[in-house]
Amino acid sequence: MNKKVFIISAVLTLLPMINAFSDECRECTNIKTIIQDKKEIEPDILAVSVNITVEGSKESEIINMLGEVDKSIRDLGFEYKGGKFSVYKNCWWENNKTKCEGFKGSSFYVFELKNPTDQNKIYEKLSYFSGKYKDKLDYSVSQPEWTASKEKIEQIEEQLKLSVIDKALSFTQQVSKKLNKTCNIKSLDYESDQAYPMPIYRNMLMKTAESVSAPEPKKDVNFMDIKVKAEIICK
């Protein structure tokens, strides 16, 4: 048998199978839908932003003050981000000339507290150094704001992703009964619309004090929403 005869024979053999497959697909029902679920996220972290500014006659004086404050804050043992500092000349523009006198420095922290009363310990430390160095050291505290930790967000997101799969399977079974066909999920495509409290920083000057009892911000409960685009094939 030559090659041409073999190819023609093969095509004639496969043609009924292709037609049967085409007929079968004509009977298929293709359903595309969006399935979603949402869950509450209660914030578990109090974010407190602190900015420290210092003035002095020498760079070493600035660095030593910032270093002393930094060590005292770190000794509290709280989780925080930042801690970077900068030192620069204290310059200004006067009579069309640049004038400089002494140096300035600053450092910035964002504390992540699980217990809101812990913020008082930070304020007391800062108040102590503000009194110790008088006009040389000042600081501002941003309005504390509740936010959801990364771990909690990931936990809720994982729960929702599994939940929408369960909903998609349940919906597929209901469609099978309704159409009296065998239905299966062909594809799932996740979408997420996360909404949870994030810190909003607003400067609030703190005054020197022997002890501090700051108010506790209210926890605003928000939601995370997960959507999945589901494609279902019924035969």
N, C-alpha and C positions, 0 to 999 in steps of 0.2 A: 504494500500500500504506500503510494507516494504521500508527500507532506500535504499537498492540497486536499487530497481525498480525506486524510486524517483530520484536518482542521474543519472541513465541512461537516464531517461526521460528528465531531465534538460539539460544534455549534448546534446541530440538530438535536443532539442529546440534551444539552443544557437549556435549550429554548423552552421546553415545557416547565422546567424548574423556575426559570426567570419569570415566566408568565404567572405561575402559581404564586411566586413571591409578590409580584405586583398586585395580583388579585387580593392577596392577604393584606397588603399594606392599604389597599383601598378600604378595607373593612376596619382599619385601625382608627382609634379615637385619640387624638393628641390634645392634652389639656395642659395649659400653662396658667399658673396661679401664684399668688404671693401669700405666704403664711407667716404670721408674726406672733411674737410674744414679748411681754415686758415684765420687768421686775423692779421693785423698789431698791434703791441704794441709799442706805443710811450712812452718812459720813462718819469716819472713825479716826480722822487725824485733824488736829487743830494746827493750822499753819500760821506762824507768827514771823513777820519779817522785821529785822532789826538792822538799822544803819548807824554806825559809830563814826564820829568825826573828831579829829584831834588837831591841835595846833601847838607848835613849839619852835624853839630857836634853832635846833639842830635835827638832822635826819635821824640820828641815833636816838634822840629823845622821842621822836614820833614812833619809831619802830618799837622801842621798849614799852611805851604806853599801850600800843595796839597788841603787842605780844603778851603783856600782863593780863589784859582784858580777855584775850583769846584763851589763854590757859585757864583762867577762872571759869569761863563759860564752858569750855570742854570738860572740865572736872565735874560739871553737873551731870554728865552722862546722857544727855538727850540727843536724839537723832537730829541732824541738821544738814543743810546744803549750804555751799558758799564757804565763807571764811577767808576769801581772797582779800588782799589789802593793796592799797596804793599809797605812795608818798610822793609829794611834788612841792615845788616852790610856791610860796604864797605871794602871788603877783597880781597886780591890778594896773589899770590904765589911768594915768593922771597927767594933765597938761601935755597931751600928745606924746607922752613917754610911758614906757613900761617900768613900773617900780616893783621891787620885790623885797620882802622882809620875812625872814623865817621860813617855816615849812608847814604844810598841812598833810594830813593823811586820813584815810577812811577804810573801813572794812564793812562787809555786808554778810548777813546770815539769814537763812530761812529755817526756823525750827519746826519740826514735825512732832507734835506732842499728842500722846494718847490720853493723857489726863489734863483737862483744862486748867486745873489749879497749879500745874507745873510752871505755867507762864509767870506766876508770881515770883518764883525763885530766880528767873532770868531778870525780871525787872529790879529785884532787890540787889542783884549783883551789879547791874548797870547803874543803879542809883548810888551805890557805894562808891564806884569809880568816878561818877560825876561829882560827888561831894569831895572826893580825895584830890582830884585835879582841878576843881573849880572851873574857871573859864577856859581851861585848856581842852577839856573833853565834853562833848555833848553827844546825844544820841536821839534817834527817833524810832518809834515802833509803829509798824503798820497795823491797821485794824485786823485783829485775829479773825480768821475765817475757817469754818469747817470745810473739809474736803475728803474725798474718798481716796484711800490708799491704793497704790497700784495693785497690790495683792488682792484687795477686795474687789476691785473692778474686774480683774482677770477671773476671779472665782465666779462672779455673777455672770460674766460673759460666757464662760464655759457651761454653766447651768442652762442659760438661755439657748445656746447652740444645740444642746442635747434635747431641750424641750421642744424646739421647733421641728426637729427630726421626728419626735414622737407624734407631734400634731400632723406632720406630713404623712406619716404612715397610717394614722387613723383616718385622715381624709381620703387617702388612696383606697382603703378598705370600704369606706362608705360609697365612694364612686363606683367601685366594683359591684357592689350590691345594687346600686341604683341603675346602672347600665346593663347589669347581668353579663359582665365581661370580666376577663382577668386583667387587672391593672397593676402596673409596676412603676416605680419612680425611675425615670430615666436620668435626671440630673437635679442637683441642688446647688444653688448659688447664693452664698450668704451676703447680706447687707446689714450694716449696723448703724444705729442712730443713738450715740451715747450722749446722755445728759446727766451730769452729776456735778456737785458743787466744786468749784475751783476757787483758789484764793484770789481775792481782789485786794491789792495793796493800796492803802491810803495812809499818808503820813500822819502820825499823832505824836506830838512831843510829850515826853514823860518828864516829870519834875523829880528832883532829888527827894528821897523819902527814906525813913528808916525801915519801913515795912510797906508792902504793896498787897492789895487785895483787888485784883482786876475782875470785872464782870465777865461772866461766861456767855459767849455768843450762842444764839439759838441754832440748833441743827435743822437745816432745811432738807427734808427728804425728797430726792428726785428719782427719776426712773432711767433705766437703760432699756432700749428697744432694739430687738434683733428681728430682722426680716430675712426670709429665704425665698428665692424664686425657685419654684418647683415645676418640673416638667414631668407629666405623667402620660404613659402610653397604655392604652387599653386595647386588647385584642379579643 
